[in-house]
Amino acid sequence: MACSFYIVDDDRSVRKILSQIISTHFNDSEIFQSDDPWFAVQDILRHNPEIVVLDLLMEGMDGIEVSEALIKNNFQGQIVMLSEVGAKEIIAQAYKSGVDHYINKPINVTEVVTVLSRTLEMHQLKHYVRLVGTPATSKNVTAAENGTCQKRSKLQNILKEVGILGESGCDELLFALPQIRSDLPLGQFYQWLKDHYPSYAEDTISLKGIEQRLRRLVQLAMENIANIGVEDFSNYKFERYSTTLFSFKAIRQEMEYARGNSPSRGKVDVKRFVEGISALIE
């Protein structure tokens, strides 16, 4: 997949490793880089790359400040944060600043390729939605289109908060949920995706494959929220999503599994998850 990348890191060895990974796995991609975050902000806005990979901890201006500056200046690309800091508060702050994905240090080739591939897919999907969602003959965004954009923005934030943004199946939800009825039977929901989701037009994925893809995504979301509840029952994410997106019985069972008190996990209910998210973005 060809793409333009911009690497911001004050460690030359890290920039070199990332450049080698990108060159090897993303053919014909253009790579820009800088060790100066202040300079990088203006240079990124000038080159407008699809993906920015930036270090969290840098002298003079950290990665979160760089991200905030880019978003403030209407940067339309994707931002990936790179750091060995694993504190949840820092990660949450990074996501709020506009970061789309997160890569841990020390660098793992498989993780970098996986995250950057998903990030590129997300960028391409957003580009597709922008092209398809706005009529070429209209100078003004209609109320319906504006509503869809607002729903998609809310949805993206929810997916970030439950820890599944960028995971396999996430892009399908971002594409479908702002457009279709939440009361659509699951079978019809899967069929709609197969018929309308752009990436499936070049794929022979079956309805069963789509179902398994989304079930794994919901399972991961439930696992993340259950773990939050185990650590902090009063956490706002747990309070907001535990019973909105999952049944009380399922989330309680998943928490027991997380504590090591049960060999069984909570039951995955894709329908409830989809309906819950649809209600939250209305």
Helices and strands as residue ranges (DSSP letters): E 4-8, H 12-25, E 30-34, H 37-47, E 51-55, H 63-72, E 78-83, H 88-96, E 101-104, H 109-133, H 143-161, H 170-176, H 186-196, G 198-202, H 207-231, H 236-241, H 248-259, H 270-281
